[in-house]
């Protein structure tokens, strides 16, 4: 499938970079003229994906996170968030609402939130090698564009 436009961002797993990633995704998506609701959905999903990488992939050290944003045919936005951290032993269990390996202050709703705001969510992970989260969202075409 033809990729129409893309950007790749690499950043360290510092919590301050979550806001940067969220804003960058919103600015990139703005080229498709999304509604405010669509922008907020994208920002929320990116925030969850990047926060998961920051908190869970590198629990005791800083590491690298790469976020790729692509426009695909038919006004579809694809977002890929990749880390090279500890990985997830059981992806299906991790995608269960309220499941968390973190402290009590973590809700265990990250993947559930991503799923609810995006059209598709794919999670691939290998323990000790990292995790790749791929999300897609169709941006509605509006009249007059």
N, C-alpha and C positions, 0 to 999 in steps of 0.2 A: 504494500500500500504506500502511496506517495506521501512523503512527509513534506508539508508545505512550509513550515518555519519551525525553528527550534532554538533553544538556549540551554547551556549546561553550566551549572554553578557548583563550585566545590568550596566547602567551608568546614571549619573545625566544629566539633561537637560541644561547643559552648552554648549554654542556654540563651545567651544574648542573640545568637544567630537564628533562633526560631522565628523571631519577629521579622528579621531580614528575609528569611525564606518565604514567609507568608506574604510579605509585601511584594517581593519580586514576582511571586506567582500571580498575584492579583494584577500587577502592572503588565505582565506578559499577556495574561488572559484578556485584558482590556482591549486588545487589538481586535477581538471578535465581537466587541460591543455587547457584552453580557448585561443582564439586568443586575441590579444591586443585590438581589437575592442570590443569583448565580455566583457573583463575586464573593459574597459572604460564605457561601457553601464551599467554594474552592479554598478560601483562606482557612476555614475551619478544618477541612480535611488535610491540608498541608501542615497546619499547626500540629495536628495529631500525629501524622507520619513522622515529622521531624522531631517532635518531642519524644516519641517512642525510641527513635535512634539515639537521641542524646541521653535519655535516662536508662534505657535497657541495653543498648548495644555496647556502650562503653561505661559500665557502672563505676569503674575505679580509675579511669584514665580518659584522656582526650583522644579522639580519633577523627577520621575523615568521613564526611557525609557528602554525597554527590546528589544533586537534584537536577533532573532533566525535564524540561518542559517542551512539548511538541504540539503543533497543530497538525491534525490529520484530516483527511478528506471528510467533507460533510460537516464542517464546523465542530469537530471533536477535539477536545483538549486532552492530552495524555500527560500525566505527571508521574515520574519515576523517582523514588527516594531510595538510595542505596547506601548501605554502610558495610564495613568490614569488621564488625564487632563479634560478640559472643554467639550470635545466631539464636534461633528458636528451635528447641528440640521437637515440639509438637505444635505445628502451626494451627491445626484445627482446634486444639484446646485453647491456644492463645486467642483465637477469634471468638471464643465463647464469651458472651456478655458477663461482666464482673470478674472474669479471671484475670489475675495479676500475679506476677512474680515479685513485684515491688513491695514497698512498705504499705501500711494501712492507709496512707494518704493518697495512694493511687486508686483510681476508680475501676480500672480494668475495662474501660469502655472505648478505648482508642480505635480499635478495628471496627467496632460497631458504629461509632460516629462516622468514620471514613466511609463505611458502606452506606450509611443513610444519606450522605451528602453527595456521593458520586454514583455514576451509573454502574460502573464495574470496579471491583477491587480484587487484585491478585497479590498474594503474598508468597514469596519463595524464600526459603532460608535453609542454611546448612550450619549446624552447630560448629562453632569455632571459626567460621568463615564469613558470616554476615547474613544480612537480610536485604531483599529487594521488594519494595512495595510499589505496585503499578496501579494507578487509578486513572479512570477515564470519565469524562463528562461531556455530554453533548450540549453545546450552547445553542439555545433556540434562535432561529433567524427571526428577526422582527421586520415588520412591514416598513418600507421606505429605506431599507439598507441596500 
